[in-house]
Each structure stands twice: as structure tokens, then as C-alpha cells.
Amino acid sequence: MTNLTDSKNATHHWYPFLKYQEECEAIGKEATVNDWMRASGQLKNRVDFENAKKAAEEEALKSKPEATKKDA
């Protein structure tokens, strides 16, 4: 009989996370469900939103000193 809790031969729906968890352990990183979902593309909309927000904030910071220089 096979051990279905072993991630190498598990067939349940958590198999991909168990595999991710083993990969993280191998490199000394803590495995979280959130990071796994991001890495597997399940939170793509959220990641895209965060990247767009960060880019907008960086752009605002770049243009702020220019606006200050123009006002002086």
C-alpha cells in the first residue's frame, strides 16, 4: 500500500503545496500558503495590483522633487 501523505506520491488536492513546502525547506525558506499561491500564479490579479501601485508611488516620488524645483 502506498503512503498517500508522502508528497512524492500523494494524489490529494494539497499535493502542489506539499511539494512547494519541500522545496522551501530545501533552501531554508518558510513555506506559506500565501507565498505558494503567489508563486503558482493563483494571486496574479493581486500581484499585478501591488506592482502597479508600487510603480505609481515611485512615479509620484520622482515627479514630486521636480514639482518642488519648478515652484522655487
A tleap script that builds the chain and sets N, CA, C and O, in Angstrom:
source leaprc.protein.ff14SB
mol = sequence {
  NMET THR ASN LEU THR ASP SER LYS ASN ALA
  THR HIE HIE TRP TYR PRO PHE LEU LYS TYR
  GLN GLU GLU CYS GLU ALA ILE GLY LYS GLU
  ALA THR VAL ASN ASP TRP MET ARG ALA SER
  GLY GLN LEU LYS ASN ARG VAL ASP PHE GLU
  ASN ALA LYS LYS ALA ALA GLU GLU GLU ALA
  LEU LYS SER LYS PRO GLU ALA THR LYS LYS
  ASP CALA
}
set mol.1.N position { 0.845 -1.184 0.000 }
set mol.1.CA position { 0.000 0.000 0.000 }
set mol.1.C position { 0.891 1.248 0.000 }
set mol.1.O position { 1.910 1.288 0.689 }
set mol.2.N position { 0.503 2.254 -0.770 }
set mol.2.CA position { 1.298 3.470 -0.847 }
set mol.2.C position { 0.906 4.443 0.259 }
set mol.2.O position { -0.225 4.431 0.747 }
set mol.3.N position { 1.848 5.270 0.639 }
set mol.3.CA position { 1.610 6.280 1.653 }
set mol.3.C position { 1.127 7.543 0.962 }
set mol.3.O position { 1.928 8.244 0.344 }
set mol.4.N position { -0.141 7.850 1.048 }
set mol.4.CA position { -0.705 8.992 0.340 }
set mol.4.C position { -0.399 10.326 1.017 }
set mol.4.O position { -0.752 11.379 0.486 }
set mol.5.N position { 0.247 10.296 2.174 }
set mol.5.CA position { 0.654 11.548 2.803 }
set mol.5.C position { 2.061 11.948 2.378 }
set mol.5.O position { 2.524 13.040 2.706 }
set mol.6.N position { 2.729 11.082 1.660 }
set mol.6.CA position { 4.057 11.384 1.128 }
set mol.6.C position { 3.873 12.244 -0.125 }
set mol.6.O position { 3.189 11.823 -1.058 }
set mol.7.N position { 4.468 13.436 -0.163 }
set mol.7.CA position { 4.235 14.351 -1.282 }
set mol.7.C position { 4.742 13.807 -2.618 }
set mol.7.O position { 4.354 14.307 -3.674 }
set mol.8.N position { 5.592 12.806 -2.582 }
set mol.8.CA position { 6.095 12.249 -3.844 }
set mol.8.C position { 5.041 11.417 -4.573 }
set mol.8.O position { 5.107 11.262 -5.792 }
set mol.9.N position { 4.063 10.878 -3.826 }
set mol.9.CA position { 3.043 10.067 -4.484 }
set mol.9.C position { 1.624 10.412 -4.040 }
set mol.9.O position { 0.690 9.666 -4.333 }
set mol.10.N position { 1.449 11.527 -3.342 }
set mol.10.CA position { 0.124 11.933 -2.892 }
set mol.10.C position { -0.746 12.335 -4.076 }
set mol.10.O position { -0.253 12.862 -5.073 }
set mol.11.N position { -2.025 12.084 -3.954 }
set mol.11.CA position { -2.949 12.433 -5.032 }
set mol.11.C position { -4.014 13.423 -4.586 }
set mol.11.O position { -4.885 13.790 -5.374 }
set mol.12.N position { -3.956 13.855 -3.343 }
set mol.12.CA position { -4.975 14.779 -2.867 }
set mol.12.C position { -4.694 16.207 -3.347 }
set mol.12.O position { -3.648 16.465 -3.943 }
set mol.13.N position { -5.614 17.125 -3.093 }
set mol.13.CA position { -5.509 18.481 -3.632 }
set mol.13.C position { -4.401 19.317 -3.012 }
set mol.13.O position { -4.075 20.372 -3.556 }
set mol.14.N position { -3.806 18.897 -1.896 }
set mol.14.CA position { -2.703 19.652 -1.298 }
set mol.14.C position { -1.343 19.229 -1.820 }
set mol.14.O position { -0.326 19.761 -1.377 }
set mol.15.N position { -1.299 18.297 -2.740 }
set mol.15.CA position { -0.013 17.840 -3.265 }
set mol.15.C position { 0.870 18.997 -3.749 }
set mol.15.O position { 2.045 19.040 -3.384 }
set mol.16.N position { 0.362 19.929 -4.547 }
set mol.16.CA position { 1.247 21.014 -5.004 }
set mol.16.C position { 1.835 21.840 -3.856 }
set mol.16.O position { 2.991 22.256 -3.925 }
set mol.17.N position { 1.055 22.078 -2.810 }
set mol.17.CA position { 1.589 22.837 -1.678 }
set mol.17.C position { 2.637 22.025 -0.937 }
set mol.17.O position { 3.658 22.570 -0.517 }
set mol.18.N position { 2.400 20.729 -0.770 }
set mol.18.CA position { 3.386 19.892 -0.087 }
set mol.18.C position { 4.711 19.883 -0.855 }
set mol.18.O position { 5.786 19.911 -0.256 }
set mol.19.N position { 4.621 19.845 -2.162 }
set mol.19.CA position { 5.820 19.891 -2.992 }
set mol.19.C position { 6.536 21.239 -2.804 }
set mol.19.O position { 7.757 21.284 -2.655 }
set mol.20.N position { 5.770 22.327 -2.814 }
set mol.20.CA position { 6.327 23.664 -2.587 }
set mol.20.C position { 6.985 23.740 -1.208 }
set mol.20.O position { 8.059 24.321 -1.053 }
set mol.21.N position { 6.330 23.150 -0.216 }
set mol.21.CA position { 6.856 23.147 1.144 }
set mol.21.C position { 8.211 22.430 1.207 }
set mol.21.O position { 9.135 22.903 1.868 }
set mol.22.N position { 8.323 21.312 0.531 }
set mol.22.CA position { 9.597 20.588 0.497 }
set mol.22.C position { 10.685 21.406 -0.190 }
set mol.22.O position { 11.833 21.417 0.253 }
set mol.23.N position { 10.321 22.092 -1.277 }
set mol.23.CA position { 11.290 22.931 -1.986 }
set mol.23.C position { 11.771 24.074 -1.093 }
set mol.23.O position { 12.954 24.414 -1.096 }
set mol.24.N position { 10.860 24.657 -0.337 }
set mol.24.CA position { 11.233 25.743 0.576 }
set mol.24.C position { 12.143 25.238 1.689 }
set mol.24.O position { 13.127 25.889 2.042 }
set mol.25.N position { 11.811 24.087 2.232 }
set mol.25.CA position { 12.640 23.503 3.285 }
set mol.25.C position { 14.056 23.247 2.779 }
set mol.25.O position { 15.025 23.426 3.517 }
set mol.26.N position { 14.175 22.832 1.526 }
set mol.26.CA position { 15.481 22.533 0.954 }
set mol.26.C position { 16.369 23.774 0.859 }
set mol.26.O position { 17.593 23.672 0.929 }
set mol.27.N position { 15.745 24.948 0.698 }
set mol.27.CA position { 16.538 26.179 0.596 }
set mol.27.C position { 16.489 27.010 1.884 }
set mol.27.O position { 17.004 28.126 1.930 }
set mol.28.N position { 15.864 26.453 2.927 }
set mol.28.CA position { 15.816 27.121 4.214 }
set mol.28.C position { 14.830 28.273 4.297 }
set mol.28.O position { 15.022 29.205 5.078 }
set mol.29.N position { 13.782 28.212 3.499 }
set mol.29.CA position { 12.766 29.261 3.478 }
set mol.29.C position { 11.482 28.724 4.100 }
set mol.29.O position { 11.148 27.551 3.939 }
set mol.30.N position { 10.765 29.593 4.813 }
set mol.30.CA position { 9.484 29.184 5.387 }
set mol.30.C position { 8.422 29.151 4.291 }
set mol.30.O position { 8.288 30.104 3.524 }
set mol.31.N position { 7.689 28.084 4.220 }
set mol.31.CA position { 6.631 27.943 3.216 }
set mol.31.C position { 5.322 28.453 3.795 }
set mol.31.O position { 4.892 28.017 4.863 }
set mol.32.N position { 4.688 29.385 3.079 }
set mol.32.CA position { 3.370 29.860 3.489 }
set mol.32.C position { 2.400 29.656 2.333 }
set mol.32.O position { 2.802 29.626 1.169 }
set mol.33.N position { 1.139 29.517 2.658 }
set mol.33.CA position { 0.129 29.324 1.626 }
set mol.33.C position { 0.067 30.555 0.722 }
set mol.33.O position { -0.080 30.427 -0.493 }
set mol.34.N position { 0.177 31.736 1.308 }
set mol.34.CA position { 0.136 32.971 0.529 }
set mol.34.C position { 1.272 33.017 -0.501 }
set mol.34.O position { 1.045 33.314 -1.673 }
set mol.35.N position { 2.501 32.719 -0.046 }
set mol.35.CA position { 3.639 32.713 -0.976 }
set mol.35.C position { 3.475 31.652 -2.054 }
set mol.35.O position { 3.818 31.879 -3.214 }
set mol.36.N position { 2.950 30.492 -1.667 }
set mol.36.CA position { 2.730 29.426 -2.639 }
set mol.36.C position { 1.706 29.857 -3.687 }
set mol.36.O position { 1.886 29.608 -4.879 }
set mol.37.N position { 0.629 30.505 -3.234 }
set mol.37.CA position { -0.396 30.950 -4.181 }
set mol.37.C position { 0.168 32.006 -5.133 }
set mol.37.O position { -0.163 32.019 -6.318 }
set mol.38.N position { 1.017 32.890 -4.610 }
set mol.38.CA position { 1.656 33.895 -5.467 }
set mol.38.C position { 2.577 33.207 -6.484 }
set mol.38.O position { 2.543 33.518 -7.674 }
set mol.39.N position { 3.387 32.281 -6.002 }
set mol.39.CA position { 4.358 31.602 -6.869 }
set mol.39.C position { 3.671 30.761 -7.938 }
set mol.39.O position { 4.198 30.602 -9.040 }
set mol.40.N position { 2.502 30.223 -7.619 }
set mol.40.CA position { 1.804 29.365 -8.576 }
set mol.40.C position { 0.854 30.150 -9.478 }
set mol.40.O position { 0.145 29.562 -10.295 }
set mol.41.N position { 0.838 31.481 -9.332 }
set mol.41.CA position { 0.023 32.309 -10.219 }
set mol.41.C position { -1.437 32.427 -9.825 }
set mol.41.O position { -2.242 32.954 -10.593 }
set mol.42.N position { -1.790 31.946 -8.645 }
set mol.42.CA position { -3.183 31.984 -8.226 }
set mol.42.C position { -3.611 33.356 -7.709 }
set mol.42.O position { -4.804 33.627 -7.567 }
set mol.43.N position { -2.641 34.212 -7.431 }
set mol.43.CA position { -2.944 35.562 -6.969 }
set mol.43.C position { -2.439 36.596 -7.972 }
set mol.43.O position { -2.023 37.688 -7.586 }
set mol.44.N position { -2.474 36.257 -9.241 }
set mol.44.CA position { -1.925 37.131 -10.270 }
set mol.44.C position { -2.556 38.519 -10.256 }
set mol.44.O position { -1.840 39.514 -10.372 }
set mol.45.N position { -3.857 38.610 -10.119 }
set mol.45.CA position { -4.508 39.922 -10.088 }
set mol.45.C position { -4.011 40.756 -8.918 }
set mol.45.O position { -3.776 41.956 -9.066 }
set mol.46.N position { -3.851 40.142 -7.775 }
set mol.46.CA position { -3.360 40.852 -6.586 }
set mol.46.C position { -1.917 41.312 -6.793 }
set mol.46.O position { -1.572 42.446 -6.458 }
set mol.47.N position { -1.089 40.448 -7.335 }
set mol.47.CA position { 0.309 40.788 -7.588 }
set mol.47.C position { 0.395 41.923 -8.610 }
set mol.47.O position { 1.185 42.852 -8.439 }
set mol.48.N position { -0.406 41.851 -9.661 }
set mol.48.CA position { -0.424 42.920 -10.667 }
set mol.48.C position { -0.837 44.248 -10.046 }
set mol.48.O position { -0.254 45.289 -10.349 }
set mol.49.N position { -1.853 44.211 -9.170 }
set mol.49.CA position { -2.309 45.420 -8.492 }
set mol.49.C position { -1.196 46.001 -7.620 }
set mol.49.O position { -0.951 47.208 -7.642 }
set mol.50.N position { -0.519 45.136 -6.849 }
set mol.50.CA position { 0.556 45.609 -5.974 }
set mol.50.C position { 1.701 46.209 -6.782 }
set mol.50.O position { 2.272 47.225 -6.387 }
set mol.51.N position { 2.038 45.591 -7.904 }
set mol.51.CA position { 3.111 46.120 -8.754 }
set mol.51.C position { 2.724 47.465 -9.358 }
set mol.51.O position { 3.551 48.375 -9.422 }
set mol.52.N position { 1.484 47.597 -9.798 }
set mol.52.CA position { 1.016 48.858 -10.368 }
set mol.52.C position { 0.995 49.953 -9.311 }
set mol.52.O position { 1.363 51.094 -9.589 }
set mol.53.N position { 0.569 49.612 -8.106 }
set mol.53.CA position { 0.539 50.582 -7.012 }
set mol.53.C position { 1.956 51.045 -6.664 }
set mol.53.O position { 2.189 52.236 -6.459 }
set mol.54.N position { 2.886 50.114 -6.600 }
set mol.54.CA position { 4.280 50.459 -6.293 }
set mol.54.C position { 4.863 51.355 -7.382 }
set mol.54.O position { 5.548 52.333 -7.080 }
set mol.55.N position { 4.598 51.031 -8.634 }
set mol.55.CA position { 5.097 51.841 -9.743 }
set mol.55.C position { 4.521 53.254 -9.691 }
set mol.55.O position { 5.230 54.227 -9.949 }
set mol.56.N position { 3.244 53.365 -9.360 }
set mol.56.CA position { 2.607 54.678 -9.259 }
set mol.56.C position { 3.209 55.487 -8.115 }
set mol.56.O position { 3.424 56.692 -8.250 }
set mol.57.N position { 3.481 54.831 -6.996 }
set mol.57.CA position { 4.102 55.525 -5.864 }
set mol.57.C position { 5.503 56.000 -6.218 }
set mol.57.O position { 5.888 57.117 -5.870 }
set mol.58.N position { 6.277 55.149 -6.917 }
set mol.58.CA position { 7.631 55.533 -7.328 }
set mol.58.C position { 7.585 56.702 -8.312 }
set mol.58.O position { 8.411 57.612 -8.237 }
set mol.59.N position { 6.637 56.677 -9.217 }
set mol.59.CA position { 6.487 57.763 -10.186 }
set mol.59.C position { 6.112 59.065 -9.473 }
set mol.59.O position { 6.602 60.137 -9.829 }
set mol.60.N position { 5.253 58.966 -8.482 }
set mol.60.CA position { 4.850 60.151 -7.718 }
set mol.60.C position { 6.045 60.735 -6.971 }
set mol.60.O position { 6.190 61.954 -6.888 }
set mol.61.N position { 6.900 59.871 -6.430 }
set mol.61.CA position { 8.091 60.351 -5.734 }
set mol.61.C position { 9.071 61.021 -6.694 }
set mol.61.O position { 9.711 62.012 -6.342 }
set mol.62.N position { 9.184 60.484 -7.894 }
set mol.62.CA position { 10.081 61.069 -8.897 }
set mol.62.C position { 9.594 62.449 -9.327 }
set mol.62.O position { 10.398 63.368 -9.482 }
set mol.63.N position { 8.301 62.600 -9.519 }
set mol.63.CA position { 7.768 63.862 -10.018 }
set mol.63.C position { 7.629 64.905 -8.905 }
set mol.63.O position { 7.568 66.100 -9.198 }
set mol.64.N position { 7.580 64.492 -7.668 }
set mol.64.CA position { 7.434 65.438 -6.565 }
set mol.64.C position { 8.634 66.385 -6.462 }
set mol.64.O position { 8.414 67.593 -6.375 }
set mol.65.N position { 9.879 65.920 -6.467 }
set mol.65.CA position { 11.009 66.849 -6.412 }
set mol.65.C position { 11.047 67.788 -7.609 }
set mol.65.O position { 11.450 68.942 -7.471 }
set mol.66.N position { 10.634 67.317 -8.781 }
set mol.66.CA position { 10.614 68.169 -9.971 }
set mol.66.C position { 9.604 69.282 -9.793 }
set mol.66.O position { 9.863 70.419 -10.184 }
set mol.67.N position { 8.458 68.976 -9.209 }
set mol.67.CA position { 7.440 69.993 -8.989 }
set mol.67.C position { 7.937 71.019 -7.979 }
set mol.67.O position { 7.647 72.208 -8.117 }
set mol.68.N position { 8.677 70.584 -6.970 }
set mol.68.CA position { 9.229 71.482 -5.965 }
set mol.68.C position { 10.255 72.421 -6.597 }
set mol.68.O position { 10.289 73.607 -6.270 }
set mol.69.N position { 11.094 71.900 -7.502 }
set mol.69.CA position { 12.103 72.698 -8.170 }
set mol.69.C position { 11.442 73.771 -9.058 }
set mol.69.O position { 11.925 74.900 -9.135 }
set mol.70.N position { 10.355 73.412 -9.714 }
set mol.70.CA position { 9.653 74.340 -10.610 }
set mol.70.C position { 9.017 75.477 -9.817 }
set mol.70.O position { 8.945 76.613 -10.286 }
set mol.71.N position { 8.547 75.149 -8.585 }
set mol.71.CA position { 7.887 76.162 -7.750 }
set mol.71.C position { 8.890 77.149 -7.159 }
set mol.71.O position { 8.512 78.268 -6.811 }
set mol.72.N position { 10.139 76.768 -7.040 }
set mol.72.CA position { 11.154 77.619 -6.400 }
set mol.72.C position { 11.638 78.731 -7.279 }
set mol.72.O position { 12.489 79.519 -6.865 }
savepdb mol mol.pdb
quit
